């Protein structure tokens, strides 16, 4: 048996073993009867390779986590060095160099006033930490009635129960509503349904009026407002103007309500600045970070908050004000080492500036799809581009969700060597920052072919 056949047999055997023991995330497993999971052998740069030697361009950064390519040599080296020193230690009563250095750098990088880092394991866990901290802060300040949260329509903050409660994508949330706390939901400021002639800024400012009234009516009950700054990613990559964030920060200050910025998906350069909040010139009370934090290598998240929040919990133990939230792998040294290597790449390679050139080319090529008879919008925020298509271009009437037209694009793209994973009828690009122009050309061409196949009947 030749080597090529051995690799094919290994791939098929791995898929068969997978089907017997695994349950994959965000997947109807019956779908794998017609489109089996692809067994990946290795990754390099923006490419993944299966056991047959076929390569796939990772146009979505493996669920938005990879910043500088697979098997990045600098991050690999940092992990190798750390592995020989310390793999993990309990983070209650102990500390270590990677966590201290990472916290120092995050405090220096994040918006002014964010001075304290609380580590967790993943994005959902960071959101849980932030909402618990906000609630507990008000309780420690003698305001136990501030127990509610305001979220935006079409928002997504994770899938643990607290994070799910403050999100608003029915696909993930509706079934579990009996288990969730009730929240207040303000209209989304996303600009997909702007009026003719209305700018993104005008529309987003107009949509803030409902948020303002909600704060006026419920401030004495509300602990915090939680938002995804600039881009509602899992909600179809819907985007809005930074003016909304500026008004929200001012209103939260005026009404005595915390602001939680969920930058889990949009942080670390995705929107064109290191953090999306920078584009509004604001500092939230809590910033949740994960995904790109470790360059796509290891699970790690952090909530960066203020001295004011920290002080609310700092007292004698008998006062019972301490924040007793914990994760076994809090501040894992290996994950912190990967994060430090990731931040070092930002610091030494002018990534934000270089991304502007890449984003300009990505946007220019993607906008060529705007003339397609079913493409309703091509929108961009930094290194995120979304192409939305619909049954009727003029009215923007969507296709029935049961037709799963985005899945047709997914299957076509895999066959052509590109990993696209549309969100409903939204094709999006969120590639690693190492992507080049030829790879962008391939992404756009395959997306255009996929949209044509998905809308031709």
C-alpha positions in Angstrom: 0.0 0.0 0.0 1.5 3.4 -1.0 1.8 6.3 1.4 -1.0 8.3 -0.2 -3.4 5.4 0.3 -2.3 5.0 3.9 -3.1 8.7 4.6 -6.5 8.3 3.0 -7.2 5.2 5.1 -6.0 7.0 8.2 -8.3 10.0 7.5 -11.3 7.8 6.9 -10.5 5.7 10.0 -10.2 8.9 12.1 -13.6 10.2 10.9 -15.2 6.8 11.7 -13.7 6.8 15.2 -14.9 10.4 15.6 -18.5 9.4 14.8 -18.5 6.8 17.5 -17.3 8.9 20.4 -17.5 12.7 19.7 -20.2 15.4 19.8 -19.1 18.5 18.0 -20.0 22.1 19.0 -22.7 24.1 17.3 -23.5 21.1 15.1 -26.5 19.0 14.2 -24.5 15.7 14.2 -26.8 14.1 11.6 -25.4 16.6 9.1 -22.1 14.6 9.3 -23.9 11.7 7.5 -23.6 13.8 4.3 -20.7 16.1 5.1 -18.3 14.3 7.5 -15.8 16.3 9.6 -12.5 16.9 8.0 -9.5 15.4 9.8 -6.8 18.0 9.9 -3.2 16.8 10.2 -1.3 20.1 10.4 -1.5 23.8 10.0 0.9 26.4 8.7 0.2 30.1 8.3 -3.3 30.7 7.0 -3.5 27.1 5.8 -4.8 23.8 7.3 -3.9 20.5 5.7 -5.8 17.2 5.9 -4.4 13.7 5.7 -4.8 13.6 1.9 -2.6 16.6 1.6 -5.5 18.9 0.6 -5.1 22.4 2.0 -7.9 24.7 3.3 -7.5 28.5 3.6 -8.7 29.4 7.1 -10.7 32.4 6.1 -12.4 32.6 9.6 -9.3 32.2 11.8 -10.8 28.9 13.2 -13.7 30.7 14.9 -12.0 34.1 15.1 -9.1 33.0 17.4 -6.0 32.8 15.2 -4.2 36.1 14.6 -0.8 35.2 13.2 -1.2 31.9 11.5 -1.1 28.3 12.5 2.1 26.9 14.0 3.5 30.4 14.4 7.2 30.0 15.2 7.4 32.8 17.8 4.4 31.5 19.7 5.7 27.9 19.4 9.1 29.0 20.8 7.4 30.8 23.8 5.4 27.7 24.6 8.4 25.5 24.3 10.4 27.7 26.7 7.6 27.9 29.3 6.8 24.2 29.1 10.3 23.5 30.6 9.7 25.9 33.5 6.1 25.6 34.7 3.0 24.1 33.1 0.5 25.1 35.8 0.1 26.1 39.4 -2.9 27.0 41.5 -3.6 30.7 41.2 -5.1 31.1 44.6 -2.3 32.1 47.0 0.4 31.7 44.2 1.5 33.7 41.3 4.0 33.4 38.5 6.0 35.6 36.0 3.9 35.1 32.9 0.6 36.1 34.5 2.2 39.2 36.1 3.8 40.3 32.9 0.7 39.7 30.9 -1.4 41.7 33.3 1.1 44.6 33.2 1.0 44.6 29.5 -2.8 44.4 29.3 -3.2 47.3 31.7 -0.8 49.3 29.6 -2.6 48.4 26.3 -6.3 48.7 27.3 -8.2 52.0 27.6 -7.3 54.3 30.5 -8.6 53.4 33.9 -8.6 49.7 33.4 -6.0 48.6 36.0 -7.0 45.1 37.3 -7.0 41.7 35.5 -9.1 38.7 36.5 -8.3 35.6 34.5 -10.7 32.9 33.4 -10.7 30.1 30.8 -12.8 31.3 27.9 -15.0 34.1 26.6 -18.3 32.9 28.2 -16.5 32.6 31.5 -15.2 36.1 31.2 -18.8 37.4 30.6 -19.9 35.4 33.7 -17.2 37.1 35.7 -18.1 40.6 34.5 -21.8 40.3 35.2 -21.2 38.7 38.6 -18.7 41.4 39.5 -21.1 44.2 38.5 -23.9 42.7 40.5 -21.7 42.1 43.5 -20.2 45.6 43.3 -23.5 47.2 43.8 -24.4 44.8 46.6 -21.1 45.7 48.4 -22.0 49.4 47.9 -25.4 48.9 49.6 -27.5 48.8 46.4 -28.8 45.3 46.3 -31.7 46.3 44.1 -29.4 46.7 41.1 -29.8 43.2 39.8 -30.7 43.6 36.1 -28.8 43.9 32.9 -29.5 45.7 29.6 -28.4 44.0 26.4 -28.8 44.8 22.7 -31.1 42.9 20.4 -29.2 40.5 18.2 -26.3 40.4 20.6 -24.3 37.3 21.6 -22.1 36.9 24.7 -21.6 33.1 25.0 -23.5 30.0 26.0 -23.1 29.4 29.7 -26.3 30.4 31.4 -25.4 33.9 32.5 -23.7 34.8 29.2 -26.7 33.3 27.3 -29.1 35.3 29.4 -27.5 38.6 28.4 -27.4 37.6 24.7 -30.3 37.9 22.3 -29.8 35.4 19.4 -32.9 33.2 19.5 -31.2 30.3 17.8 -29.0 29.8 20.9 -31.2 31.2 23.6 -34.9 30.5 23.1 -34.9 26.8 24.2 -33.2 27.7 27.5 -35.2 30.7 28.5 -36.8 28.9 31.5 -33.3 28.6 33.0 -32.2 32.2 32.4 -32.5 35.5 34.3 -34.7 38.1 32.7 -32.9 41.1 31.1 -33.9 44.3 29.4 -33.3 44.4 25.7 -32.7 47.6 23.7 -32.9 47.8 19.9 -29.6 47.1 18.1 -27.9 50.1 16.5 -26.7 48.0 13.6 -27.0 49.8 10.3 -28.3 47.1 8.0 -31.7 48.7 7.9 -30.6 52.4 7.7 -33.1 54.6 5.9 -32.1 55.8 2.4 -29.6 58.6 2.6 -29.0 58.0 6.3 -25.4 57.5 7.4 -24.2 54.9 9.9 -23.6 57.6 12.4 -27.0 59.1 12.1 -28.7 55.7 12.3 -26.7 54.6 15.3 -27.4 57.9 17.2 -31.1 57.6 16.4 -31.2 54.0 17.8 -29.6 55.2 21.0 -32.8 57.1 22.0 -34.4 53.8 23.2 -31.4 52.9 25.2 -31.4 56.3 26.9 -35.1 55.9 27.8 -34.5 52.5 29.2 -31.7 53.8 31.4 -33.9 56.7 32.6 -36.7 54.3 33.5 -34.6 51.5 35.1 -31.3 52.8 36.4 -32.1 52.0 40.0 -32.6 48.4 39.0 -29.8 48.0 36.4 -26.3 46.9 37.3 -24.7 47.1 33.9 -25.2 47.5 30.1 -23.3 44.9 28.1 -22.4 45.4 24.4 -20.2 44.0 21.7 -18.5 47.2 20.5 -18.9 48.0 16.8 -19.7 44.5 15.5 -22.3 41.9 16.6 -20.4 38.9 15.4 -22.5 35.9 16.0 -25.6 38.0 15.1 -24.5 38.0 11.5 -21.6 40.4 11.6 -23.9 43.3 11.9 -22.1 46.6 12.4 -22.7 50.1 13.9 -21.0 53.4 14.4 -18.7 54.3 17.3 -20.9 57.3 18.1 -23.3 54.9 19.8 -20.6 53.8 22.2 -19.7 57.3 23.1 -23.3 58.2 24.0 -23.7 55.0 25.9 -20.6 55.6 28.1 -21.9 59.1 28.9 -25.4 57.9 29.8 -24.0 55.0 31.9 -22.0 57.6 33.9 -24.9 59.9 34.3 -27.3 57.1 35.5 -24.8 55.2 37.7 -24.7 52.0 35.6 -21.7 50.0 34.7 -20.6 49.4 31.1 -19.3 46.0 30.1 -17.5 45.9 26.7 -17.4 42.3 25.3 -14.4 42.6 23.1 -13.9 38.8 23.0 -14.3 38.6 19.2 -13.5 42.2 18.2 -10.4 42.9 20.4 -6.7 42.6 19.3 -6.9 44.5 16.1 -10.0 43.0 14.4 -11.8 46.3 14.0 -8.8 48.3 12.9 -7.7 49.5 16.3 -6.2 47.3 19.1 -9.6 47.5 20.9 -12.9 48.6 19.3 -13.6 51.0 22.3 -10.7 53.1 21.2 -12.7 54.3 18.1 -15.2 55.9 20.5 -12.6 57.2 22.8 -14.1 55.4 25.8 -13.1 53.3 28.7 -15.7 50.7 29.9 -15.9 49.5 33.5 -15.2 46.0 32.4 -13.5 44.7 29.3 -13.9 41.0 28.4 -11.1 39.6 26.3 -10.4 36.1 24.9 -10.1 34.4 21.5 -7.1 36.3 19.9 -5.6 36.9 23.3 -3.3 33.8 22.9 -3.1 34.1 19.1 -5.4 31.1 18.8 -3.3 28.7 20.7 -4.8 28.0 24.1 -8.0 28.9 26.1 -7.6 32.0 28.2 -9.8 34.9 29.0 -9.5 38.0 31.1 -11.7 40.7 32.6 -9.9 44.0 32.9 -11.6 46.3 35.3 -11.0 49.5 37.4 -9.5 50.3 40.8 -13.0 51.4 41.8 -14.4 48.0 41.2 -11.5 46.3 42.8 -11.8 48.5 45.9 -15.4 47.5 46.4 -14.3 43.9 47.2 -11.2 44.7 49.3 -11.9 44.4 53.0 -11.5 42.1 56.0 -12.5 38.6 55.2 -15.2 38.6 57.9 -17.1 41.3 55.9 -17.8 38.7 53.2 -17.2 41.1 50.4 -14.6 39.0 48.6 -15.2 37.8 45.0 -15.0 34.1 45.4 -15.3 33.1 41.7 -12.6 30.7 40.5 -11.5 28.4 37.7 -9.0 25.5 38.1 -6.8 26.8 35.3 -7.0 30.5 36.1 -3.9 32.2 34.9 -2.4 29.1 33.3 1.3 29.8 32.6 1.4 28.2 29.2 -1.6 30.2 28.0 -0.1 33.4 29.5 3.2 32.6 27.6 1.3 32.3 24.4 -0.5 35.6 25.1 2.8 37.3 25.8 4.2 36.1 22.6 1.1 37.3 20.8 1.4 40.8 22.3 5.1 40.8 21.5 4.3 40.3 17.8 2.0 43.3 18.0 4.7 45.4 19.6 7.5 44.5 17.2 5.9 44.1 13.8 3.5 47.2 13.5 0.5 44.9 13.0 -2.2 47.5 13.3 -0.6 49.7 10.7 0.1 46.7 8.4 -3.5 45.6 8.7 -4.8 48.8 7.3 -3.2 47.9 3.9 -4.6 44.4 4.1 -8.0 45.5 5.2 -8.2 48.0 2.3 -7.4 45.3 -0.2 -9.8 42.9 1.4 -12.6 45.5 1.4 -11.9 46.6 -2.2 -12.1 43.0 -3.5 -15.1 42.1 -1.4 -17.1 45.1 -2.6 -17.0 43.7 -6.1 -19.7 41.3 -4.9 -22.1 44.2 -4.2 -23.5 44.1 -7.7 -24.7 40.5 -7.4 -28.5 40.4 -7.8 -29.0 38.8 -4.4 -26.2 40.6 -2.4 -27.9 43.2 -0.2 -24.8 44.6 1.6 -21.1 44.3 1.8 -20.0 45.8 5.1 -16.6 46.2 6.7 -15.0 47.0 10.1 -11.3 46.7 9.9 -10.3 43.1 9.2 -13.9 41.9 9.3 -15.9 41.9 6.1 -19.5 40.5 5.8 -21.4 39.9 2.6 -25.2 39.5 3.2 -27.5 38.0 0.6 -31.2 37.7 0.5 -34.2 36.4 -1.6 -35.0 40.0 -2.6 -32.3 42.6 -3.0 -34.6 45.6 -2.9 -36.8 44.6 0.2 -34.1 42.5 1.8 -36.6 39.8 2.3 -34.5 36.8 3.6 -34.6 33.3 2.3 -36.4 30.8 4.6 -33.9 29.7 7.2 -34.9 26.1 6.6 -33.3 26.2 3.1 -29.9 26.5 4.7 -28.4 28.3 1.7 -25.3 29.3 3.7 -24.5 25.6 4.2 -24.3 25.2 0.4 -21.6 27.9 0.4 -19.8 26.1 3.2 -19.7 22.8 1.3 -18.7 24.4 -2.0 -15.9 26.3 -0.3 -14.5 23.2 1.4 -14.5 21.4 -1.9 -12.5 24.3 -3.4 -10.0 24.5 -0.4 -11.4 27.4 1.6 -12.9 27.3 5.1 -15.9 29.6 5.1 -18.6 29.2 7.7 -21.5 31.5 6.9 -23.8 32.7 9.6 -27.2 32.1 8.1 -27.1 34.1 4.8 -24.1 36.1 5.7 -20.7 35.1 4.3 -17.9 36.7 6.2 -14.1 37.0 6.1 -12.1 37.2 9.3 -8.7 35.8 8.3 -5.4 35.7 10.2 -3.5 38.9 9.8 -0.8 37.0 7.8 -3.1 36.6 4.8 -1.7 37.9 1.5 -3.4 39.4 -1.5 -3.4 36.1 -3.5 -5.1 34.4 -0.6 -7.6 37.2 -0.4 -8.3 36.8 -4.1 -9.0 33.1 -3.6 -11.3 33.7 -0.6 -13.4 36.3 -2.5 -13.6 34.2 -5.7 -14.8 31.1 -3.8 -17.3 33.2 -1.8 -18.7 34.7 -5.1 -19.0 31.2 -6.6 -20.7 29.9 -3.5 -23.2 32.8 -3.4 -24.1 32.2 -7.0 -24.6 28.5 -6.3 -26.7 29.3 -3.2 -29.0 31.8 -5.0 -29.4 30.4 -8.5 -32.8 28.7 -7.9 
